[in-house]
Amino acid sequence: MIGQPLSITGLHKTYPGNAHPVFDGFSLDVEAGSLCAVVGVSGVGKTTLLNCVAGLDHWEGGGISVGGDPVPEGAEARALYRRRRVGLAFQQPHLLPEFTVRENLRMPLLIDGDGSAEAEAWIGQLLSTVGLGDLGERLPGQLSGGQAARAGLARALVRKPALWLLDEPTGNLDPATAEEVFGFLLDLHAELRPTTLLVTHNPGLAERCMRTVRLG
């Protein structure tokens, strides 16, 4: 699998009650399969950018397309777009606490009606890739912070999305654990090559990405 090109053209975005827009004609092109770090001071719009690309936030002007297809209008169409084309991972992994790690990865595939042996094999491969091959039957509450972060990254890729949107996935971890998790992130990206936007405050991590975009 390889990602699809991402194109943001003349984006205008303002939050109600704010005098100044978050984006006023912002444009960005990201090549297919690229790993692009998004950096900038707090409040400059890094998470807002990811939310717009994911179709979670609306914007007033401009356009966003993935593989030449515009992010659709309407809540139902955008939900389908996220299911089929986007993988999301955040500072908090948001794993469902009552399900095992393997079940957390399995659920997105089951929602798509895929309970095949091939899907199970893929889940096992992903867990092994992120160093959780022996922990698939644990509940999220039994994982360390680094293990939970790795599980969140694996779940974000379980559907093999064209686009991977990562919002500070190592932000809550100590430096050593963040480095470990980032290593797994790089391994996953090298294997699957999704087009990736990675929001980070860590300049050392940003330097190891293929490209860095600074907002503000």
N, C-alpha and C positions, 0 to 999 in steps of 0.2 A: 504494500500500500504506500502511496505517496500523497501528500496533501495537494490542495488546489490553491491557486493564487488568490490572495485577498486584496481587494481594491476598495479604498475609502476615498471618496471624492467630495470635496467642498462641504464637509460635515458641519452643520450648525446644531448646537444643542444648548438649551438654557433650562435651568430648573425654575419652576414657578416661584416668584417672590425674590429671585436674584436679579440684580441689575445688570450683571456682567455675564455673558455666555461662557459656558465651559469650553465650547469649541466654536470658532467663528471662521468657517471656511477651511477646516483641517482636512488634509489629504495625505494618504499613505498607501503605498503599494508594497506588498510583501510577496516575495517569490514563493512558488510552490515548494513545500518541504523545508522552508527556512525556519530557523529558530531565532526569533527576534525579541530582544529584551526591551521593555518599556520602562523608562526611569523618569524621575522628576520628584520635586518636593511634594509633601503631603497636600492634598486638596487641589492638585493641578488637573485632575481628571483621568488618572490612569485606570481606576476601576470603572469609571463611567465609560471609558472607551471600550473596555471588554464587554460591559453590559450592552452597549449599543451593537457591537459586532455579534453578540449572542442573541440579539433580539429581545433582551430583557428590558431595555429602555427604549423609548421612542425619541426621535429627533425631529427638528423642525425643517431642516433643509439638507441638501446633499444626498449622497447615496452610499450604500455598502453592498458589495457583491462578493460572492465566493465562487470561484470557478466560472465567473461570468454571469452567475445567477444572482439577482438582487435578493437581499434579505426580505422575506415576504411581509405583507401587511396582515394584520389580524392576529388575535391571540392564538387561535387554533393552528393557523398556518405556521406561525413562529414556533410553537411548541413542536410541531412536526419537523421543522427545519433543525431545531436543536437535537431532537432525537436522532435524525439521520446524518447530520453533518458536523455536529459540535461536541467536543468533550470539554467539560468544565472541572477545574480543581481550584480549591480555595485554601486560605490560611487554615481554616478548620475543615477537616475532611468530610464532615457531615455524613458519616457512616450511620446506617440505621442500627441502633444499639441492640435490638432484639434479634438481629440476624447475624449469622457468622460472616466472617470475611468473604468466604467463597459465595455465600448466598447474596451478599451485597454486590458482588461482581456479576452474579448470575441474573439478578433481577432486571437490569436493563435489557438483557437479551430475551428474557421471558416475556417482557412487555411487548417486544417485537415478534413474539411467537416462536422464538428459536430456543428449543430445549434439546437440541440435537447432541449427539456424541461429539461432533466436531466442536460445538460450542463449549462443552465441558473440557475438552482437550485444550482449547484456546485459553480458557480461564486458568487451567493448571499451568500452562506455559507462561502466562502473564504473572501469576503469583511467583513462579520460580525466577522470572526475570528481575522482579523487584525484591528478591530475597525472602519471600514469604511462603515458599513452597511447603513448609512443614507447619504453617500457622493458619491454614485455610479454615479450619474448624473452630478457631477461637472467636469469641465475641469481641467487638471493638473495644469494650471496656477492659479486656485482658491484654491489649496491645500497648506498647510504649508510644510516645509521641511520634518518634521517627517511623515506627512500623505503621501507625495509622496514616501518616502522611504518604507513605509508599503505597498503602492500600488505596488511598484516594486517587493517586496518580494512575494506578492500574485500572480502577473503575472508570476513570475519565477516558481510557483508551479501549475499553472492552468492546465497544461497537466499531472500532477501527475508524474513527471520524477523520474527515479531511482537515478539520480545524481543531486545534487544541488551545484553549484559553486558560491560562494559569495565573491566579491572583495571589501572589506572595505565598506559594505552597510551602516554603521553608521558613516563613516569617516568624512562626511561634517556636522555633527550635533553637537549641543552643548551637554555637558555631560548628562544633564537631559533627553533630547530628545533621545539621543543615548541609554540610559538605557531603556527608554520606548520601542523603536523600537526593541531592543535586546530581551526584554521580549516577544514581539509578535513573534519574530523569534524562540525563544525557544518553544513557544506554537505550532507554525506550525510544527516544527521538531518533537515534541512529538506526534502530531496527525498523521503525514504522514510518518515519519521515512525515508526520503530520505538519502542516503549516502552523506555526506556533507563535503566539504572543505571550510573553512571560513578564508580568509585572513584578519588579523587585526593587528593594531599597539597597540591596547588597551590590556594591560596585564590582567586587571580585567575581560574583556570579555573572553579572552582566557582561563582563569582559570575555567570558568563555562562551558566550552566545555568538552566532554567526553575524549578528547585526545588533546595534543599539539605537533606539529612537528615544530622544529626550523631549518630554513635554514641558511646556512653560518657558 
